[in-house]
Amino acid sequence: MGIGLDELWAIYVGNGLVRYVQPLIGTAKMGHTFPGATVPFGAVQLSPDTDTIPYAVDGKYNPDVYKYCSGYQYDDPTIVGFSHTHFSGTGHSDLGDFLIMPTTGALQLNPGTADIPQSGFRSAYQHDNEVAEANYYRVKLDDHGILAELTTSTRTGFHRYTFAEKDEAHIVLDLMHGIYDYDDKTVWTVARVLNDSTVLGYRQTNGWARTRTVYFAMSFSKPFKAYGSKDFDVASVYKGFWRKFDQRDNFPDIAGKKLRMHFDFDVEAGEQVQVKFALSPVGMANALANMGAEIPHWDFDRIKREGRAQWEEELRRIEAVLPTEADYVNFYTAMYHAALMPTVYMDIDGQYKGLDYEIHQADGFVNYTSFSIWDTFRAFHPYLNIVNPSRNADMVASMMAHYDQSVLQMLPIWSHYANDNWCMSGYHSVSVVADAIIKGVYTGDAQAALDACVATANHRRYEGIGEYIDNGYIPDETNGTSVSNTLEYAYDDWCIAQLAQYLGKQEIYDTFIKRAENWRNVYDASIGFMRPRRADGTFREAFDVLETHGQGFIEGNSWNYSLYVPHSPVGLMETMGGRKRFSRYLDSLFTMYLPDAYFAHTEDITREGIIGNYVHGNEPSHHVAYLYNITGEAWKTQEKVRMILENQYHNGPDGLGGNDDCGQMSAWYLFSSLGFYPVSPGSDEYWLGSPLVQSAVINLENGKTFTVEALNQSDKHVYVQQVLLNGKPLDGFIINHHDIVEGGNLQFHMGDKPNRKR
């Protein structure tokens, strides 16, 4: 793929697919997306932060901090500044490194408060003066009369500040700012002023990533006339002998835990001051080299255009025809959100810091970080296996590098910035690895990958794996999420079995296909639900199938999690009483009402993400609508999928019903809009639903195309009457991966009444 001159002109005049991308979608309520500038999978996410909410108040968790996982909340009236690293759509957070804020007038080195923005360097702003596009963000800072513009390359943020009036101006560099911040999070920061326009440094934090160091290089388009710093840390008992210097004013070698710096300028009315800010996982010199290689000039608009061209190329992997303008916005914003994370984690020369704290060279692959695998194994990585397989192959290679550098000898659970933060449950890297190998995407050492999967699954000390191996389930007494962990481990074990079978490793297959049946051990036939089971084999007595907190499940209730056996849906259906009862169960899930009290203590679930008792705003149920296919009622899958697409995805800042979770929510939308979904990654099968697109051409990396057509499509015609694959009637509800990647045509004939014979 590549963008030619005609395509670049189309982007320039506003006719490219990038015009449909609205980064503000998901920035209100629960979406937790960020609106700022970045390129596809870029290492820099340059975006506004709208408050400085602390992680804890009076030594206790502050629940308000949850709103700020991406640093930005649409309803906030002020902007604190623009930081260079952000997660997209997560339900926990970190990052927010190196906040920059331009100001005028008297110097202020504290951020102030939202109710009195003039008390600090933050500023009020209006959404009417805010623009968020692919690789471009612009906002007017009302309190300072400054127009702020942001764009990026892969590793470098580019700021352009236009000053309305002649004045004394300051650019504040906040080295202590962070997301999910607390007093001791910043371990150390360093800034070295090389000359009147260049600053180098680093920041080390102890947060979600226990030991994380990010290096920077900062360059100004105009020499500053003066600079200074302030250390907000409490006085140390040990003074040292740096006290010989006055480090507050024009001192070039600054270090401390809580530093803010300022760089001072005299500006004329209409003058622009630009800043380039490059990051590195390795060192300050590497950050400077990244800047020089990626942006060796001061042409802001050129970098904006180049980044938008990258986005256009990414979006053109699927060229869709959709019913309405709003559908175009939802579809291509979903593609945008599904290309924000994971992020590149290596310098321009291929160097990166590994899990072992050593410097490594990425040989033959791009190294990535920020794997939210509990979320993304379900649809996001399978989506990449179709539309961007070479990138997903590099992500698997990155996971294998993580394993090789891990002293624990485990694949990543939730990794970022040379750390594993161990968030969520399961060992779902094995799903991503197995899926990529079985589909022919990852062509590295498959035996080494299988060995890594087996080692991870046999790590007895990790979250009940030892008890799971010994008992066939995790006892309720030993783990607060014993049931969901058991279910997720069973699915992961099935993935290992599939990979072993693919490689002809019969003994490993036999072991793990048996373990894959462990879900049966936490099913209580007397009530028809999954239920916590004690070490003596009895089920917990006090149990509520609707409650999402403290019942043995992580971020879900038994009603939803009892359907989490994606690798054996027919076996589950038979265990739960057969087709009719299973169908009634699914019907009830979508039509009953879940009162607020049942998810009041689970912050990842809110009313916006719930349909009946079906929780779409969180991931464990994302396959559920497709399960009607095995009850002989495929028309109900079609009905429910289209209903979810309409109910849970909208234009506007509150357009997502839950955390986007690093692209998983968006990947569900994309698959379902195309008419098929990977119910059980690790298999090469996709289950059919009801396409939203009128047509779509998937431009495959191998040069072939796979076309989806929906004839007689409308918002009323949600029922599939017939399916043709390459012109031949398709029986059943499954297509295979090779059907897609070999190129071809999938044609849906739609109608307004169910075809109950399919």
Buried (B, 14 or more C-beta within 10 A) or exposed (E): EEBEEEBBEBBEEEEBBBBBBBBBBBBBBBBBBBBBBBBBBBBBBBBBBBBBBBBEEEEEEBEEBBBBBBBBBBEBBBBBBBBBBBBBBBBBBBBBBBBBBBBBEEBBBBBBBBEEBEEBBBBBBEEEEBBBBBBBBBBBBBBBBBBBBBBBBBBBBBBBBBBBBEBBBBBBBBBBBBBBBBEEBBBBBBBBBBEEBBBBBBBBBBBBBEEBBBBBBBBBBBEBEEBBBBBEEEEEEEEEEEEEEEBEEEBEEBBBBBBBBBBBBEBEEEBBBBBBBBBBBBBBEBBBBBBBBBBEEBEBEEBBBBBBBBBBBBBBBBBBBBBEEBBBBBBBBBBBBBBBBBBBBBBBEBBBBBBEEEBBEBEEBBBBBBBBBBBBBBBBBBBBBBBBBEBBBBBBBBBBBBBBBBEEBBBBBBBBBBBBBBBBBBBBBBBBBBBBBBBBBBEBEBEEBBBBBBBBBBBEEBBBBBBBBEBBBBBBBBBBBBBBBBBBBBBBBBBBBBBBBBBEBEEBBEBBBEBBBBBBBBBBEEEBBBBBBBBEEEBBEEBEBBBBBEBBBBBBBBBBBBBBBBBBBEBBBEBBEEBEEBBEBBBEBBEEEBEEEBBEEBBBBBEBBBBBBBBBBBBBBBBBBBBBBBBBBBBBBBBBBBBBBBBBBBBBBBBBBBBBBBBBBBBBBBBBBBBBBBBBBBBBBBBBBBBBBBBBBBBBBEEEEBBBBBBEBEEEBBBBBBBBBEEEEBEEBBBBBEBBBEBBBBBBBBBEEBBEEB
